Amino acid sequence: MNPPPVTLTINLLGREYRVGCSEDERADLLAAVEFLQERMRETRDGGKAPNAERVAVMTALNLANELLKERSSSAPAIFDSSDFRRRIVAMQTAIDHSMTGQEKLF
């Protein structure tokens, strides 16, 4: 039996989002939020994006570019990529679920 999901309120660039996850994914989600918050601040402070939506898109593109470069490099993977993918999918699902109805914020 899976434990019931927990709902966290996260903050990204001053905007609050409610995100559901399992208790065992909580620490990973909070670490991802902290990482994303820092990367979004870098994008915003670099003057690359004038508003929160643009900051989010530019940050996502930068992270996707870095991930694709890492995948194509000949260096051996430092992490278990299947576990990494599973966690990203779980976080994306949780974020998509929590964003339902919040589209008007942007």
N, C-alpha and C positions, 0 to 999 in steps of 0.2 A: 504494500500500500504506500503510495507516494504521500509525503507530507503536504499539507495545503500550501498553496502559493502565498507569498507575502507581497504586499504592495509597498513600494518605496516611493517617496517623493524626492526626485532629483532636481538639481538646478544646473542649467547650462546657460551661461551668459545672462543671468538674471531672470530666466524663464523657468518656471516650474513644470515638471512633467511627472505624472504618476506612472510607474512602471511595475509590472508584476513579474515575479521570478520565484523559483523555488528557493528554500532556505539555503540549500547547498550551493546555489549559484550567486548568492547575495554578495559575498566578498569579491567575486570576479566582476560582477556588475558594477559595484562601487569603484573598483580599480579602473574599469573601463571608463566610467563617468569622469573620474579624476584625470585620466589620460586625455580623454576627448575635450574636457574643459580647458586643459592647458594648451592643446593644439588649436582649439577655437580662439583662445586669447591671442596666440601667436599670429593667427591669420588676421584677426581683427586689428591688433596693434601694428601689424605690418602694413596697414592701409590697403589691403587687398580686397576688402569687401565693405560696402557702406552700411549694410543692415544685417540683422541676425540670420535671416534666411540665406542670404548670400554667403555669410561666414560659414554656415553649416554646409552648404553645397561645396564651397571651395575647400573646406577642410576634408570633406568626404572624398573629393577628387584627389587631393594630395595623399590621403591615406591609401586609397585604392591604387594610385600610381606606385607608392612605396611597396605595397603588398605584391603587385604584379612584378616589380623589379626583383623583389626577394624570391619570388617563385621561379623566375627565369634565370637567376644567378646559378652558377655552378657550385657555389658553396653549399656544404651539407646543411640541412635544416637543423636548427638548434632546438626546435620544439616539435612536438607531435602535431603535424598539420591536420590530421583528421580530428583530433580533440579540439584544436584551434578553430576549425571550421564549425564543429558542432556547437561550440560556445558562441560563436558569432551568430549563427543561425538562431540559437535560443534567445540571444539578446535582441536581434532584429525582430523576432516574433513578439517579444515582450514589448519592445518600443512601438512597433506597429499597432499592437493591441491598445497600448496606453494612449497613442496619438489619435485614436478614433474620436472624432468630434472636436479635436483641437486645431484643425486646419485653419480655422478663422483667426488664430493667433498670429499667423504670418501674413 
